[in-house]
Amino acid sequence: MTIESPILPLIKSYLEHVSIAISYFRKMGIRGNILRAWRKSAIPTWTDTDTDSGPAIPQRGFLDEQQAITYSFHGIGCCVEFGTLVVDFDFGPNGRFDGFDAWRLHLFAESMPQYNQFANVDCVQTHLTELFNRGLIRKFDDVVGSHLYFFVESETSLDRDAFQKSEQSNARESPVGRDFES
């Protein structure tokens, strides 16, 4: 079933950029839960049963050798800046990174002129509510990231597996200075 909504190109572009950010963390050697890798660095007494998750990483830093892509962890998420493009995301249940909400989409839209019509957070929420009411996106109750929406896999033509595959790609060039189109 094909979903039609004017906000879908924004969501797709946002999720693609989140996947690019995740792929940079993977290139740093983080194999397991990325949020836990930061917490191991931030909280010295953190006990992580996942001993094979890779190195601990600092709260702030650079994702590329040119030091053009910055990251900063916060709460249950991370803000990545690809030059002037801002991608702020929260991790969902079990370390998922394919969630989105009105605030994060609105911030992303503000940094991309082609999505100007979604720079208003209330406008974004209206579109998300419509998708939710149509049963195309959902939230998980009583879990970390319960404020995030996720696509209902069986009812969407957006390929979530493609996002996860791009996360594992090692051949992605730096997006700084490039125009992204969805």
Z-matrix of the N, CA and C atoms (Angstrom, degrees):
N
C 1 1.448
C 2 1.520 1 108.72
N 3 1.309 2 116.58 1 131.67
C 4 1.450 3 121.16 2 179.69
C 5 1.522 4 109.46 3 -92.86
N 6 1.310 5 114.54 4 131.14
C 7 1.464 6 120.48 5 178.58
C 8 1.521 7 108.26 6 -91.30
N 9 1.322 8 116.14 7 137.20
C 10 1.456 9 119.78 8 174.86
C 11 1.516 10 108.67 9 -122.70
N 12 1.322 11 114.50 10 123.55
C 13 1.450 12 121.93 11 176.40
C 14 1.524 13 106.85 12 -166.87
N 15 1.321 14 118.04 13 140.06
C 16 1.466 15 119.76 14 -177.96
C 17 1.527 16 113.63 15 -64.68
N 18 1.319 17 118.37 16 -17.20
C 19 1.465 18 120.28 17 -177.68
C 20 1.532 19 112.69 18 -86.25
N 21 1.319 20 118.37 19 -12.33
C 22 1.463 21 120.71 20 -175.91
C 23 1.530 22 114.31 21 -59.65
N 24 1.336 23 120.19 22 -41.79
C 25 1.476 24 117.93 23 177.07
C 26 1.537 25 112.60 24 -60.09
N 27 1.322 26 117.19 25 -36.97
C 28 1.467 27 120.75 26 177.07
C 29 1.527 28 110.26 27 -63.98
N 30 1.321 29 117.83 28 -47.51
C 31 1.465 30 121.36 29 -179.41
C 32 1.528 31 110.12 30 -61.84
N 33 1.317 32 116.72 31 -44.85
C 34 1.468 33 120.66 32 -179.79
C 35 1.523 34 110.66 33 -60.69
N 36 1.311 35 117.58 34 -46.50
C 37 1.466 36 120.94 35 179.77
C 38 1.526 37 110.96 36 -63.50
N 39 1.322 38 116.39 37 -42.25
C 40 1.462 39 121.21 38 178.12
C 41 1.533 40 110.52 39 -58.81
N 42 1.338 41 116.81 40 -50.47
C 43 1.465 42 120.46 41 -178.48
C 44 1.529 43 111.83 42 -64.49
N 45 1.324 44 117.15 43 -35.11
C 46 1.468 45 120.22 44 175.94
C 47 1.532 46 110.74 45 -63.16
N 48 1.323 47 116.51 46 -41.40
C 49 1.463 48 119.89 47 179.26
C 50 1.528 49 112.20 48 -70.00
N 51 1.319 50 117.03 49 -34.84
C 52 1.467 51 119.69 50 173.99
C 53 1.525 52 108.73 51 -61.70
N 54 1.327 53 117.63 52 -43.68
C 55 1.466 54 121.51 53 179.54
C 56 1.522 55 111.76 54 -62.52
N 57 1.313 56 116.64 55 -37.87
C 58 1.469 57 119.88 56 176.66
C 59 1.527 58 109.62 57 -62.77
N 60 1.325 59 116.62 58 -44.41
C 61 1.469 60 120.34 59 178.41
C 62 1.527 61 110.25 60 -60.33
N 63 1.320 62 116.92 61 -45.25
C 64 1.464 63 121.13 62 179.63
C 65 1.525 64 110.05 63 -60.50
N 66 1.331 65 117.33 64 -39.54
C 67 1.470 66 119.72 65 -179.40
C 68 1.528 67 111.03 66 -63.52
N 69 1.317 68 117.79 67 -33.25
C 70 1.466 69 119.93 68 175.72
C 71 1.526 70 111.19 69 -65.80
N 72 1.322 71 117.27 70 -40.55
C 73 1.465 72 119.64 71 176.29
C 74 1.526 73 110.61 72 -63.13
N 75 1.319 74 117.56 73 -39.10
C 76 1.467 75 121.08 74 178.30
C 77 1.534 76 110.21 75 -62.80
N 78 1.327 77 116.22 76 -38.75
C 79 1.467 78 119.72 77 178.30
C 80 1.525 79 111.66 78 -64.86
N 81 1.338 80 117.24 79 -22.98
C 82 1.461 81 121.74 80 177.02
C 83 1.533 82 110.90 81 -77.92
N 84 1.303 83 117.39 82 -4.83
C 85 1.456 84 121.36 83 178.78
C 86 1.510 85 114.48 84 99.60
N 87 1.326 86 118.13 85 5.67
C 88 1.461 87 121.08 86 178.08
C 89 1.522 88 107.62 87 -78.43
N 90 1.314 89 116.39 88 111.80
C 91 1.461 90 121.01 89 -176.25
C 92 1.519 91 112.07 90 -96.74
N 93 1.293 92 117.31 91 -35.22
C 94 1.459 93 120.77 92 -175.97
C 95 1.513 94 111.98 93 -97.56
N 96 1.308 95 114.82 94 -140.07
C 97 1.455 96 122.65 95 -177.86
C 98 1.532 97 110.06 96 -69.72
N 99 1.303 98 117.14 97 117.05
C 100 1.469 99 122.38 98 -175.79
C 101 1.523 100 111.13 99 -65.33
N 102 1.300 101 117.11 100 -40.00
C 103 1.464 102 120.38 101 179.28
C 104 1.534 103 110.43 102 -62.10
N 105 1.307 104 117.02 103 -39.37
C 106 1.467 105 120.53 104 177.34
C 107 1.525 106 111.31 105 -65.39
N 108 1.320 107 117.08 106 -35.08
C 109 1.470 108 119.78 107 178.53
C 110 1.525 109 110.23 108 -62.04
N 111 1.323 110 117.53 109 -38.58
C 112 1.461 111 119.79 110 175.81
C 113 1.522 112 110.36 111 -69.83
N 114 1.312 113 117.09 112 -44.67
C 115 1.467 114 120.42 113 -178.38
C 116 1.534 115 111.23 114 -60.15
N 117 1.335 116 117.46 115 -35.82
C 118 1.466 117 119.90 116 177.37
C 119 1.524 118 110.10 117 -60.63
N 120 1.328 119 116.69 118 -33.87
C 121 1.457 120 121.37 119 179.39
C 122 1.522 121 110.91 120 -78.94
N 123 1.338 122 117.29 121 -38.24
C 124 1.461 123 121.82 122 -173.70
C 125 1.520 124 113.04 123 -80.83
N 126 1.316 125 117.58 124 -30.52
C 127 1.465 126 121.79 125 -175.54
C 128 1.529 127 107.56 126 -122.63
N 129 1.332 128 117.20 127 97.18
C 130 1.468 129 119.68 128 -175.30
C 131 1.523 130 114.42 129 -57.04
N 132 1.320 131 117.96 130 -25.03
C 133 1.465 132 120.15 131 -178.88
C 134 1.523 133 112.42 132 -91.27
N 135 1.339 134 117.02 133 3.07
C 136 1.467 135 121.38 134 -179.47
C 137 1.522 136 109.20 135 -58.84
N 138 1.299 137 116.08 136 125.18
C 139 1.461 138 119.49 137 176.31
C 140 1.511 139 107.62 138 -104.70
N 141 1.295 140 114.49 139 117.97
C 142 1.452 141 120.99 140 -177.18
C 143 1.523 142 108.44 141 -112.97
N 144 1.295 143 116.50 142 120.47
C 145 1.455 144 119.79 143 179.34
C 146 1.520 145 111.51 144 -74.46
N 147 1.324 146 116.57 145 -15.49
C 148 1.462 147 121.41 146 178.93
C 149 1.526 148 108.16 147 -88.45
N 150 1.319 149 117.26 148 84.36
C 151 1.468 150 121.15 149 -175.70
C 152 1.519 151 112.32 150 -75.41
N 153 1.308 152 118.27 151 -11.04
C 154 1.455 153 121.07 152 -178.74
C 155 1.525 154 111.94 153 -104.77
N 156 1.326 155 117.58 154 26.68
C 157 1.460 156 120.05 155 -175.66
C 158 1.521 157 112.78 156 -82.87
N 159 1.320 158 117.77 157 -11.34
C 160 1.453 159 120.36 158 -179.91
C 161 1.513 160 110.98 159 104.59
N 162 1.326 161 116.42 160 -169.68
C 163 1.466 162 120.25 161 -174.73
C 164 1.524 163 112.64 162 -72.82
N 165 1.328 164 115.29 163 158.10
C 166 1.460 165 120.78 164 171.00
C 167 1.525 166 107.64 165 -75.81
N 168 1.306 167 116.99 166 147.87
C 169 1.467 168 120.17 167 179.79
C 170 1.524 169 109.61 168 -125.81
N 171 1.336 170 117.18 169 148.73
C 172 1.461 171 120.21 170 -179.31
C 173 1.527 172 112.16 171 -70.99
N 174 1.326 173 115.56 172 165.40
C 175 1.461 174 120.40 173 -178.75
C 176 1.523 175 112.17 174 -63.97
N 177 1.318 176 117.28 175 -36.80
C 178 1.466 177 121.63 176 -178.60
C 179 1.518 178 109.70 177 -128.35
N 180 1.323 179 114.50 178 150.12
C 181 1.456 180 117.48 179 177.28
C 182 1.516 181 111.49 180 174.88
N 183 1.324 182 114.34 181 -162.64
C 184 1.455 183 122.51 182 -179.56
C 185 1.520 184 109.29 183 -115.67
N 186 1.330 185 115.60 184 146.26
C 187 1.453 186 120.39 185 179.87
C 188 1.515 187 113.32 186 -100.43
N 189 1.319 188 117.17 187 -10.38
C 190 1.454 189 120.32 188 -177.29
C 191 1.525 190 110.12 189 -130.34
N 192 1.317 191 115.87 190 160.95
C 193 1.465 192 121.28 191 -179.01
C 194 1.523 193 112.36 192 -65.35
N 195 1.317 194 117.51 193 -30.74
C 196 1.468 195 121.69 194 -179.61
C 197 1.534 196 112.04 195 -75.87
N 198 1.305 197 116.87 196 -7.57
C 199 1.459 198 124.39 197 -177.70
C 200 1.535 199 111.63 198 56.18
N 201 1.326 200 114.34 199 41.07
C 202 1.462 201 120.90 200 178.20
C 203 1.522 202 111.75 201 -102.81
N 204 1.331 203 116.85 202 -18.69
C 205 1.464 204 121.49 203 -179.55
C 206 1.529 205 107.40 204 -110.91
N 207 1.331 206 115.62 205 115.23
C 208 1.464 207 119.80 206 -177.99
C 209 1.520 208 110.18 207 -104.87
N 210 1.327 209 114.78 208 155.69
C 211 1.463 210 119.83 209 174.17
C 212 1.518 211 108.81 210 -136.00
N 213 1.325 212 114.68 211 154.21
C 214 1.456 213 121.54 212 176.59
C 215 1.527 214 108.12 213 -150.64
N 216 1.340 215 116.50 214 116.48
C 217 1.451 216 120.75 215 177.82
C 218 1.521 217 110.00 216 -76.86
N 219 1.327 218 115.62 217 148.44
C 220 1.464 219 122.76 218 177.49
C 221 1.520 220 107.86 219 -150.82
N 222 1.299 221 117.55 220 134.73
C 223 1.467 222 120.46 221 175.28
C 224 1.510 223 113.08 222 46.43
N 225 1.337 224 116.73 223 -111.53
C 226 1.463 225 121.17 224 178.71
C 227 1.526 226 111.46 225 -109.39
N 228 1.329 227 116.41 226 21.80
C 229 1.450 228 118.25 227 -176.58
C 230 1.508 229 113.98 228 -145.13
N 231 1.323 230 113.80 229 -166.32
C 232 1.454 231 121.76 230 -176.36
C 233 1.525 232 108.92 231 -150.51
N 234 1.314 233 115.63 232 142.15
C 235 1.459 234 121.42 233 173.58
C 236 1.525 235 107.21 234 -110.78
N 237 1.322 236 116.64 235 124.07
C 238 1.454 237 122.74 236 179.36
C 239 1.519 238 107.44 237 -117.11
N 240 1.323 239 115.79 238 131.30
C 241 1.462 240 121.00 239 178.56
C 242 1.517 241 109.34 240 -115.11
N 243 1.328 242 114.81 241 114.51
C 244 1.455 243 123.25 242 174.78
C 245 1.522 244 106.19 243 -94.76
N 246 1.320 245 118.13 244 79.55
C 247 1.461 246 120.40 245 -172.19
C 248 1.520 247 108.74 246 67.90
N 249 1.327 248 117.02 247 -117.31
C 250 1.468 249 120.53 248 -179.92
C 251 1.534 250 112.68 249 -91.78
N 252 1.318 251 116.98 250 -5.12
C 253 1.460 252 121.54 251 -179.79
C 254 1.526 253 109.53 252 -86.48
N 255 1.334 254 116.38 253 121.14
C 256 1.463 255 122.06 254 -176.86
C 257 1.526 256 109.99 255 -106.22
N 258 1.339 257 115.47 256 125.40
C 259 1.454 258 122.04 257 177.18
C 260 1.528 259 106.78 258 -124.87
N 261 1.321 260 115.60 259 105.78
C 262 1.459 261 121.77 260 179.19
C 263 1.521 262 106.93 261 -109.52
N 264 1.327 263 116.59 262 125.26
C 265 1.462 264 119.56 263 -178.46
C 266 1.515 265 110.52 264 -138.64
N 267 1.312 266 114.65 265 153.35
C 268 1.454 267 122.33 266 174.20
C 269 1.521 268 108.27 267 -110.06
N 270 1.322 269 115.01 268 148.36
C 271 1.455 270 119.87 269 174.93
C 272 1.527 271 107.98 270 -83.90
N 273 1.308 272 115.05 271 142.53
C 274 1.450 273 120.76 272 179.84
C 275 1.512 274 111.08 273 -101.62
N 276 1.318 275 116.81 274 -159.76
C 277 1.465 276 120.97 275 -179.60
C 278 1.532 277 111.21 276 -57.78
N 279 1.327 278 116.04 277 138.85
C 280 1.468 279 122.40 278 177.73
C 281 1.518 280 113.10 279 56.64
N 282 1.335 281 117.38 280 31.33
C 283 1.456 282 120.84 281 177.05
C 284 1.519 283 114.89 282 78.18
N 285 1.328 284 117.43 283 10.84
C 286 1.474 285 119.50 284 178.98
C 287 1.513 286 110.66 285 -58.29
N 288 1.321 287 115.69 286 147.63
C 289 1.458 288 120.39 287 179.20
C 290 1.526 289 111.77 288 -129.75
N 291 1.314 290 117.32 289 17.56
C 292 1.459 291 121.64 290 -178.63
C 293 1.527 292 112.39 291 -102.66
N 294 1.316 293 116.45 292 22.92
C 295 1.457 294 120.98 293 177.71
C 296 1.519 295 111.52 294 -96.71
N 297 1.315 296 115.43 295 163.05
C 298 1.462 297 120.86 296 -178.80
C 299 1.514 298 108.77 297 -155.35
N 300 1.314 299 116.16 298 158.43
C 301 1.460 300 121.49 299 174.64
C 302 1.519 301 108.34 300 -145.54
N 303 1.310 302 116.05 301 174.26
C 304 1.470 303 120.65 302 -174.91
C 305 1.522 304 111.60 303 -62.24
N 306 1.323 305 117.47 304 -41.29
C 307 1.464 306 120.26 305 -177.02
C 308 1.528 307 111.37 306 -63.07
N 309 1.315 308 117.48 307 -47.59
C 310 1.459 309 120.59 308 -178.20
C 311 1.524 310 112.14 309 -67.75
N 312 1.315 311 117.09 310 -39.97
C 313 1.468 312 119.47 311 177.40
C 314 1.523 313 111.26 312 -65.53
N 315 1.319 314 116.35 313 -38.36
C 316 1.462 315 120.74 314 178.90
C 317 1.533 316 110.62 315 -64.55
N 318 1.335 317 117.97 316 -42.64
C 319 1.470 318 120.98 317 177.29
C 320 1.524 319 111.02 318 -62.18
N 321 1.309 320 116.32 319 -42.69
C 322 1.461 321 121.70 320 178.49
C 323 1.530 322 110.18 321 -62.40
N 324 1.328 323 116.49 322 -45.33
C 325 1.466 324 121.39 323 -179.99
C 326 1.520 325 111.98 324 -61.91
N 327 1.325 326 117.21 325 -35.09
C 328 1.464 327 120.57 326 178.97
C 329 1.527 328 112.40 327 -62.01
N 330 1.329 329 117.06 328 -28.14
C 331 1.456 330 119.34 329 -178.11
C 332 1.528 331 113.34 330 -96.40
N 333 1.325 332 117.11 331 5.59
C 334 1.462 333 121.23 332 178.49
C 335 1.531 334 109.35 333 -131.37
N 336 1.328 335 117.25 334 106.45
C 337 1.474 336 120.75 335 -174.72
C 338 1.525 337 115.29 336 -54.71
N 339 1.333 338 118.26 337 -31.45
C 340 1.470 339 119.28 338 -178.94
C 341 1.523 340 112.58 339 -68.10
N 342 1.339 341 117.40 340 -12.44
C 343 1.457 342 121.29 341 178.62
C 344 1.524 343 111.91 342 -112.04
N 345 1.303 344 116.29 343 26.50
C 346 1.470 345 122.70 344 -178.25
C 347 1.522 346 113.43 345 -52.28
N 348 1.328 347 117.47 346 -35.67
C 349 1.464 348 120.02 347 -177.35
C 350 1.522 349 111.91 348 -65.69
N 351 1.340 350 118.07 349 -12.72
C 352 1.459 351 121.65 350 179.85
C 353 1.529 352 112.71 351 -108.93
N 354 1.322 353 116.97 352 17.38
C 355 1.471 354 120.50 353 178.73
C 356 1.526 355 111.39 354 -73.52
N 357 1.315 356 116.98 355 -12.86
C 358 1.468 357 121.62 356 178.03
C 359 1.529 358 109.06 357 -94.73
N 360 1.321 359 116.40 358 120.55
C 361 1.463 360 121.20 359 -175.57
C 362 1.536 361 112.11 360 -61.66
N 363 1.324 362 118.21 361 -33.74
C 364 1.472 363 120.57 362 179.33
C 365 1.526 364 111.09 363 -67.73
N 366 1.319 365 116.60 364 -36.90
C 367 1.468 366 121.05 365 176.73
C 368 1.527 367 110.13 366 -63.30
N 369 1.331 368 116.24 367 -44.76
C 370 1.460 369 120.43 368 178.89
C 371 1.528 370 110.25 369 -61.49
N 372 1.330 371 116.48 370 -44.68
C 373 1.469 372 119.73 371 -179.09
C 374 1.523 373 111.28 372 -62.39
N 375 1.327 374 117.53 373 -37.65
C 376 1.466 375 120.79 374 177.39
C 377 1.523 376 110.96 375 -59.01
N 378 1.341 377 116.71 376 -44.80
C 379 1.466 378 120.50 377 179.15
C 380 1.527 379 111.75 378 -67.21
N 381 1.338 380 116.94 379 -39.26
C 382 1.465 381 119.73 380 178.60
C 383 1.528 382 110.97 381 -66.47
N 384 1.310 383 116.48 382 -39.16
C 385 1.464 384 120.40 383 177.86
C 386 1.527 385 110.10 384 -62.07
N 387 1.326 386 116.89 385 -40.04
C 388 1.461 387 120.38 386 177.43
C 389 1.533 388 110.85 387 -61.37
N 390 1.344 389 117.14 388 -45.98
C 391 1.467 390 120.41 389 178.86
C 392 1.533 391 111.09 390 -63.86
N 393 1.331 392 116.27 391 -39.18
C 394 1.465 393 121.56 392 178.04
C 395 1.535 394 110.03 393 -63.02
N 396 1.323 395 117.00 394 -47.37
C 397 1.472 396 121.48 395 -179.53
C 398 1.523 397 112.19 396 -63.84
N 399 1.315 398 117.16 397 -28.07
C 400 1.464 399 121.63 398 176.80
C 401 1.526 400 111.45 399 -81.65
N 402 1.342 401 117.34 400 -4.27
C 403 1.459 402 120.97 401 178.92
C 404 1.514 403 114.45 402 78.26
N 405 1.334 404 116.78 403 19.34
C 406 1.458 405 120.73 404 -176.41
C 407 1.528 406 113.16 405 -93.75
N 408 1.320 407 115.91 406 -22.47
C 409 1.459 408 121.10 407 174.18
C 410 1.517 409 107.72 408 -130.42
N 411 1.315 410 115.72 409 158.74
C 412 1.465 411 119.62 410 -178.31
C 413 1.522 412 109.65 411 -145.08
N 414 1.323 413 114.60 412 169.37
C 415 1.453 414 122.84 413 172.64
C 416 1.523 415 107.32 414 -121.55
N 417 1.332 416 115.42 415 155.04
C 418 1.462 417 120.21 416 174.26
C 419 1.526 418 107.32 417 -102.30
N 420 1.322 419 116.76 418 131.05
C 421 1.458 420 121.53 419 -179.73
C 422 1.524 421 110.96 420 -84.22
N 423 1.331 422 115.34 421 148.97
C 424 1.461 423 123.13 422 170.44
C 425 1.526 424 114.25 423 56.48
N 426 1.334 425 117.12 424 37.26
C 427 1.463 426 121.64 425 175.49
C 428 1.519 427 108.70 426 -136.02
N 429 1.331 428 115.77 427 163.36
C 430 1.456 429 119.55 428 173.23
C 431 1.525 430 107.81 429 -59.39
N 432 1.305 431 116.90 430 132.62
C 433 1.453 432 120.19 431 -178.42
C 434 1.510 433 113.93 432 82.85
N 435 1.334 434 117.96 433 23.23
C 436 1.466 435 120.07 434 -177.17
C 437 1.527 436 112.57 435 -67.81
N 438 1.333 437 117.97 436 -11.00
C 439 1.461 438 121.71 437 177.23
C 440 1.530 439 111.91 438 -82.28
N 441 1.316 440 117.03 439 -10.19
C 442 1.463 441 121.62 440 -175.75
C 443 1.524 442 112.02 441 -87.78
N 444 1.323 443 114.23 442 147.49
C 445 1.459 444 121.47 443 171.91
C 446 1.520 445 108.59 444 -95.57
N 447 1.332 446 115.64 445 149.02
C 448 1.456 447 122.58 446 175.43
C 449 1.519 448 107.23 447 -135.26
N 450 1.327 449 116.56 448 145.59
C 451 1.457 450 119.01 449 175.68
C 452 1.518 451 109.75 450 -67.99
N 453 1.323 452 115.49 451 142.76
C 454 1.452 453 121.85 452 172.41
C 455 1.527 454 104.80 453 -80.45
N 456 1.321 455 116.48 454 110.22
C 457 1.469 456 122.35 455 -169.54
C 458 1.514 457 114.21 456 -54.59
N 459 1.296 458 117.38 457 -41.72
C 460 1.464 459 119.60 458 -175.02
C 461 1.522 460 113.14 459 -73.54
N 462 1.312 461 117.88 460 -11.22
C 463 1.469 462 119.60 461 -175.12
C 464 1.519 463 113.38 462 -117.32
N 465 1.315 464 118.20 463 16.07
C 466 1.449 465 118.95 464 -177.50
C 467 1.515 466 111.89 465 -127.76
N 468 1.313 467 115.73 466 147.38
C 469 1.459 468 119.64 467 175.08
C 470 1.520 469 110.95 468 -92.18
N 471 1.340 470 117.34 469 -6.54
C 472 1.457 471 119.36 470 174.77
C 473 1.519 472 108.13 471 -71.27
N 474 1.306 473 118.04 472 132.29
C 475 1.449 474 121.95 473 -173.13
C 476 1.524 475 110.61 474 -92.09
N 477 1.332 476 116.79 475 94.95
C 478 1.467 477 121.40 476 179.87
C 479 1.518 478 110.65 477 -63.96
N 480 1.336 479 117.72 478 -32.41
C 481 1.461 480 120.20 479 178.27
C 482 1.524 481 110.66 480 -63.13
N 483 1.318 482 117.19 481 -33.75
C 484 1.466 483 119.88 482 178.40
C 485 1.524 484 110.17 483 -64.52
N 486 1.326 485 117.12 484 -36.57
C 487 1.457 486 119.70 485 177.50
C 488 1.524 487 110.09 486 -64.25
N 489 1.323 488 116.60 487 -42.32
C 490 1.458 489 119.96 488 -179.31
C 491 1.520 490 111.07 489 -69.34
N 492 1.332 491 118.05 490 -34.95
C 493 1.460 492 120.37 491 177.43
C 494 1.522 493 110.27 492 -67.11
N 495 1.340 494 117.83 493 -39.40
C 496 1.462 495 119.11 494 179.96
C 497 1.514 496 110.97 495 -67.16
N 498 1.332 497 117.12 496 -25.80
C 499 1.466 498 121.67 497 175.85
C 500 1.522 499 109.84 498 -62.17
N 501 1.318 500 117.12 499 -34.01
C 502 1.449 501 121.09 500 -175.97
C 503 1.523 502 112.48 501 -90.37
N 504 1.302 503 117.28 502 -4.61
C 505 1.458 504 120.72 503 -177.32
C 506 1.519 505 110.91 504 -68.53
N 507 1.314 506 116.06 505 134.59
C 508 1.462 507 119.94 506 178.04
C 509 1.518 508 111.79 507 -100.19
N 510 1.305 509 117.50 508 -5.93
C 511 1.452 510 120.09 509 -172.45
C 512 1.519 511 113.39 510 -101.99
N 513 1.307 512 118.35 511 18.66
C 514 1.464 513 121.02 512 -176.05
C 515 1.514 514 110.33 513 -82.74
N 516 1.321 515 118.27 514 128.49
C 517 1.458 516 120.73 515 177.39
C 518 1.517 517 110.53 516 -83.21
N 519 1.314 518 116.83 517 164.04
C 520 1.454 519 121.74 518 -178.55
C 521 1.521 520 110.62 519 -63.92
N 522 1.337 521 117.87 520 130.73
C 523 1.457 522 120.60 521 -179.64
C 524 1.521 523 113.51 522 -82.10
N 525 1.319 524 118.95 523 -2.42
C 526 1.456 525 121.10 524 -178.10
C 527 1.526 526 109.04 525 -63.54
N 528 1.310 527 114.88 526 130.57
C 529 1.458 528 120.92 527 177.60
C 530 1.510 529 114.43 528 82.62
N 531 1.326 530 118.60 529 -3.14
C 532 1.449 531 121.38 530 178.57
C 533 1.509 532 109.26 531 -98.23
N 534 1.309 533 116.33 532 149.28
C 535 1.464 534 120.44 533 173.44
C 536 1.516 535 107.60 534 -89.00
N 537 1.314 536 116.17 535 131.09
C 538 1.451 537 120.83 536 178.41
C 539 1.508 538 108.50 537 -104.11
N 540 1.289 539 115.39 538 134.89
C 541 1.458 540 120.67 539 175.04
C 542 1.506 541 107.51 540 -125.76
N 543 1.303 542 114.46 541 147.11
C 544 1.468 543 116.71 542 178.24
C 545 1.493 544 110.46 543 -100.81
